[in-house]
Amino acid sequence: MEKIQMGQRWVSHSQAQPQPAGEGVTRRVLAYGRDAMCVENVFETGGVGALHSHPHTQITYVVSGRYRFTIGDETREVGPGDTLLKEEGVVHGCTCLEGGILLDFFTRMREDFV
């Protein structure tokens, strides 16, 4: 199976190889270009997205599941349909309360993911 390439216009889900991304988390890098990237994260209940920051703006859309997210100095529980903004340099992370899927959009693309 070929690796997804920067600028690839069509990406089928089966083409995106899952990679471990932390305790109870699997990541699939989907379509991306130099200025944007879409990433699917599948969480098991209890999975952890460790607290971290990066020089990218990130928007997360909760497709399914329930999560306890911390963004900066605020912590909230979120579920399907909720959207979160994590601006560059802001510390953020989560714990999965009920297994599900998060869809992340980054500007600029995350070179460390490819």
RODO-2510 file (C-alpha; in nm, 4 decimals, decimal comma):
residues 114
     n   res          X          Y          Z
     1     m     0,0000     0,0000     0,0000
     2     e     0,1341     0,3421    -0,0956
     3     k     0,1849     0,6189     0,1577
     4     i    -0,0487     0,9181     0,1300
     5     q     0,1352     1,2065    -0,0342
     6     m     0,1202     1,5798     0,0308
     7     g    -0,1274     1,7349    -0,2114
     8     q    -0,3004     1,4050    -0,2890
     9     r    -0,6512     1,5096    -0,3915
    10     w    -0,8362     1,1868    -0,3177
    11     v    -0,7692     0,9817    -0,0048
    12     s    -0,9751     0,6726     0,0731
    13     h    -1,0020     0,5775     0,4399
    14     s    -0,8594     0,2309     0,3674
    15     q    -0,5499     0,3942     0,2188
    16     a    -0,4684     0,5863     0,5393
    17     q    -0,2534     0,3625     0,7563
    18     p    -0,3367     0,3682     1,1293
    19     q    -0,0450     0,4550     1,3583
    20     p    -0,0232     0,4395     1,7390
    21     a    -0,0575     0,7906     1,8835
    22     g    -0,0511     0,7368     2,2585
    23     e    -0,2160     0,5179     2,5176
    24     g    -0,5404     0,3859     2,3635
    25     v    -0,5206     0,6133     2,0561
    26     t    -0,4759     0,5368     1,6858
    27     r    -0,4099     0,8146     1,4315
    28     r    -0,4733     0,8205     1,0554
    29     v    -0,3298     1,1102     0,8572
    30     l    -0,5827     1,1826     0,5845
    31     a    -0,5571     1,4505     0,3142
    32     y    -0,3005     1,7263     0,3626
    33     g    -0,1167     2,0046     0,1889
    34     r     0,1509     2,2441     0,3091
    35     d    -0,1048     2,4756     0,4740
    36     a    -0,3634     2,2307     0,6148
    37     m    -0,4026     1,8722     0,7372
    38     c    -0,6920     1,6447     0,8342
    39     v    -0,6282     1,3681     1,0901
    40     e    -0,8624     1,1030     1,2338
    41     n    -0,7992     0,9871     1,5913
    42     v    -0,9726     0,6743     1,7210
    43     f    -0,9833     0,6579     2,1014
    44     e    -1,0531     0,3603     2,3235
    45     t    -1,2272     0,4333     2,6531
    46     g    -0,9512     0,5524     2,8887
    47     g    -0,7276     0,6587     2,5992
    48     v    -0,5156     0,9667     2,6636
    49     g    -0,4101     1,2541     2,4441
    50     a    -0,1252     1,3786     2,6670
    51     l    -0,1038     1,7493     2,7484
    52     h     0,1095     1,9215     2,4846
    53     s     0,1351     2,2299     2,2644
    54     h     0,2584     2,2932     1,9110
    55     p     0,3063     2,5826     1,6671
    56     h    -0,0119     2,4986     1,4730
    57     t    -0,3727     2,6033     1,5088
    58     q    -0,5901     2,2942     1,5600
    59     i    -0,9650     2,2521     1,5364
    60     t    -1,1124     1,9277     1,6701
    61     y    -1,4574     1,7994     1,5738
    62     v    -1,6019     1,5273     1,7991
    63     v    -1,7469     1,2644     1,5661
    64     s    -1,8348     1,0164     1,8418
    65     g    -1,7534     0,9303     2,2038
    66     r    -1,7159     1,1485     2,5140
    67     y    -1,3977     1,3230     2,6273
    68     r    -1,2647     1,5378     2,9092
    69     f    -1,0581     1,8077     2,7358
    70     t    -0,8238     2,0629     2,8823
    71     i    -0,7421     2,3693     2,6715
    72     g    -0,5245     2,6228     2,8488
    73     d    -0,6555     2,6553     3,2037
    74     e    -1,0098     2,5271     3,1294
    75     t    -1,1398     2,1680     3,1399
    76     r    -1,4760     2,0534     2,9982
    77     e    -1,6525     1,7360     2,8946
    78     v    -1,7464     1,7229     2,5245
    79     g    -1,9396     1,4873     2,2979
    80     p    -2,0634     1,4310     1,9421
    81     g    -2,1000     1,7477     1,7359
    82     d    -1,8858     1,9635     1,9657
    83     t    -1,5970     2,1601     1,8149
    84     l    -1,2832     2,2821     1,9940
    85     l    -1,0278     2,5478     1,8968
    86     k    -0,6677     2,5060     2,0118
    87     e    -0,4582     2,8009     1,9001
    88     e    -0,0855     2,7718     1,8440
    89     g     0,1189     2,7381     2,1610
    90     v    -0,1808     2,6659     2,3888
    91     v    -0,1395     2,3547     2,6060
    92     h    -0,4163     2,0989     2,5498
    93     g    -0,4972     1,7313     2,5956
    94     c    -0,7790     1,4903     2,6736
    95     t    -0,8928     1,1684     2,8346
    96     c    -1,1499     0,9553     2,6558
    97     l    -1,4525     0,8784     2,8756
    98     e    -1,6371     0,6747     2,6097
    99     g    -1,4570     0,5384     2,3035
   100     g    -1,4988     0,7282     1,9791
   101     i    -1,3477     0,9351     1,7005
   102     l    -1,2046     1,2866     1,6887
   103     l    -1,1344     1,4617     1,3594
   104     d    -0,8508     1,7170     1,3755
   105     f    -0,7741     1,9943     1,1289
   106     f    -0,4355     2,1663     1,1493
   107     t    -0,2963     2,4791     0,9897
   108     r    -0,0070     2,4470     0,8812
   109     m     0,0298     2,0758     0,8293
   110     r     0,2040     1,8682     1,1002
   111     e     0,5332     1,7619     0,9439
   112     d     0,5991     1,5444     1,2490
   113     f     0,2958     1,3283     1,1548
   114     v     0,4273     1,2255     0,8113
***
